[in-house]
């Protein structure tokens, strides 16, 4: 299964780059992530709880950052075992491109699933993976961007608290 | 007038009372005192090297008795294969070891790696989560043709390649066939796939085993079609347990369809582990496990060429088939694409020259073995499809081209080494055309057209080799067992009878039909006869039920044993009536002296046998119990004509089966209602294969159709009301009942009829479609119409 897309993030390329290497950001952005520890050099250990169709499982796995070319590109590789649910693994080639004050993040994801996930979830796995990727990059975008002025009033307080938290942290 | 008892009567299935009221006793209903539960940890990758298995954390989990890996099976044999095929160069097939638990490598998704035995299934599953298994994935071998290329990744490192065998049949005909094809007026070529199927019996596999340390005896309860075969294979080849210390029981079994013939690792595991842990061990397959551990069926890729003269007479036939063996050789696997497939390539036709080439290939998939029909559906499908295509290319009616080539004289020796004893193919064809109102088809097609639908009619004529099999013949062909059958007829003192048969009933209704045969021979009520099967401690050594063999081989053994009973009973009756043995006649359950009014009832004779106060003790022994083993002289050759009428929705490609007619020649019929039921079941599975069923793997060797969400089973609304007839009878000439067998026919004849019907519908509407691979799902049909 392959996914190719890009996002424009309202943050400069160096901010985006350092966010990608930050365990706290990754934890916040990976949907269902319970734990994320480690460093870009040694890789990250992660625990993710996810439900794919009828299969719910706790995936324990490792995320490695390879082919690092700061601040322009890297490969994020992850593999998780979900016990009886099977396994999931994938690699994302990420390229960053400065665009004025913003950064365009290109990603090219290849993902594989095995075991019960493949047996029960094959017909829904593509949609699931796309949803996961969308959610990851949306959260990533939110972590980096300033809150928009025209933000809806509803939940505005909470949203403001979340939005741009990483940027505030590093600026 | 229909009979109300005995041979030819539609006696109601006595076993249905318990099945339909939930009182059947299946293996999973057996729970032994103190039993532990086994949970298998299976590979979730198709191909990989096992680096380590760490069970230390799991062993400390609550309720865990023991965790087993391949290390525990070092002194134990592999799961054996029961057939050795010799290839076209005179070499025996490549035969890899099939360990009970994976040794060093995993070779398919579902390959068992370790087993947790615990107090409860929940605890076993929890502990399994804590077993750490490190596997390095290897490139999976999936495509059969790629698997045979030089330098291809090997499924088994210790074999020279992924080729199990390269079989040529009949090798001596090869050049003559090539020549005939070269010089022929017309050659029709067809490339096709016979889709991989999962058998899906309603009851998944189960094994419960115990070891009695006081007597050193093992008992295995298992879902098997042939408990004696399991005892022999597991006892002699895997665990080294002599037969007298091993009892195998297959109680009520909820469907087999071939998948429960084979000896599986889980049975050996439970039997082995029961002794190791000192308590009974039970394993019940989940449906998910069944998909990835029950042997699959079919999976052939074939190119077939049919050469004809200008009048459509068949001159020569050549086939080139790749047959998927999966990762290991299941019990009968090598024989399916060879001796149960190549030998049937003549079909119903007098094609003088035939050459069949089969390359059996190892891949990283679940092992493939017999599934209802076993090799014969694959043969029939390709032959009937190429004949249909040839008719259309030659501009000859598909019925006429078949008639022009039918074998009409019997016995007939085919160029593929079998001799058909009887048959009348024109008769079954005539019957089919009448049943299916073929004459009215054009009118119905017009109606469909008015409704915006495309109507088509497809025909198939099949032959099968059943009643397997003559032991001396199969021995020459590589079988490592004989294929006789046995029966013990035990007449009790009051005249009731227990028949212990080596056949096994798992839906076939033997308890009813076998009783009808014995009742008919003696002239007593069927209710006096009980059929005992499925327990090695009760029944004589028998080879079980598959290949439509039970009535032809098992029934014949029962007839022979009953003949011995009657002969002895006549001696006793002669003594009781002070008459000459030669004058004694048995009719309607009474012995009479010919030409007199002297008579003695069946019950008086049987009582005398067990209370021998007035008895010829100096001439014969007391008691009335006889055993017979029957080894058939030939296969039996059921045949039939099948017709399928479909409507295709041109907007969606959806196929609706409007009518299905089956005119079979099964030889003599014991119970017409049971025969009809067998044909119905076969048709449902054949139509299932042709229309909806498909076992799919992705490019990584992951099983995609691993549940009923993705593996479609045929449902009642996919099927029409069946029109079934078996009044065209040419009795088998070499067994005492004149029977041929009916269990697989429906699944053999129906797929080509359905595919040809769809092709017919599309061609009538002007689409240039000559073949669509099964299953004919709407997307495939639509794509074919719009390509």
HADDOCK unambig.tbl for C-alpha pairs under 7 A between the chains (distance, minus, plus):
assign (segid A and resid 83 and name CA) (segid B and resid 129 and name CA) 5.41 0.50 0.50
assign (segid A and resid 84 and name CA) (segid B and resid 129 and name CA) 6.74 0.50 0.50
assign (segid A and resid 86 and name CA) (segid B and resid 44 and name CA) 6.01 0.50 0.50
assign (segid A and resid 114 and name CA) (segid B and resid 44 and name CA) 5.77 0.50 0.50
assign (segid A and resid 114 and name CA) (segid B and resid 45 and name CA) 6.44 0.50 0.50
assign (segid A and resid 114 and name CA) (segid B and resid 702 and name CA) 5.97 0.50 0.50
assign (segid A and resid 115 and name CA) (segid B and resid 44 and name CA) 4.22 0.50 0.50
assign (segid A and resid 115 and name CA) (segid B and resid 45 and name CA) 6.86 0.50 0.50
assign (segid A and resid 115 and name CA) (segid B and resid 109 and name CA) 6.99 0.50 0.50
assign (segid A and resid 115 and name CA) (segid B and resid 702 and name CA) 6.87 0.50 0.50
assign (segid A and resid 118 and name CA) (segid B and resid 702 and name CA) 6.32 0.50 0.50
assign (segid A and resid 118 and name CA) (segid B and resid 703 and name CA) 6.59 0.50 0.50
assign (segid A and resid 118 and name CA) (segid B and resid 704 and name CA) 5.60 0.50 0.50
assign (segid A and resid 119 and name CA) (segid B and resid 703 and name CA) 5.58 0.50 0.50
assign (segid A and resid 119 and name CA) (segid B and resid 704 and name CA) 4.64 0.50 0.50
assign (segid A and resid 119 and name CA) (segid B and resid 705 and name CA) 5.78 0.50 0.50
assign (segid A and resid 119 and name CA) (segid B and resid 706 and name CA) 4.18 0.50 0.50
assign (segid A and resid 119 and name CA) (segid B and resid 707 and name CA) 6.49 0.50 0.50
assign (segid A and resid 120 and name CA) (segid B and resid 706 and name CA) 6.09 0.50 0.50
assign (segid A and resid 120 and name CA) (segid B and resid 707 and name CA) 6.07 0.50 0.50
assign (segid A and resid 122 and name CA) (segid B and resid 704 and name CA) 5.92 0.50 0.50
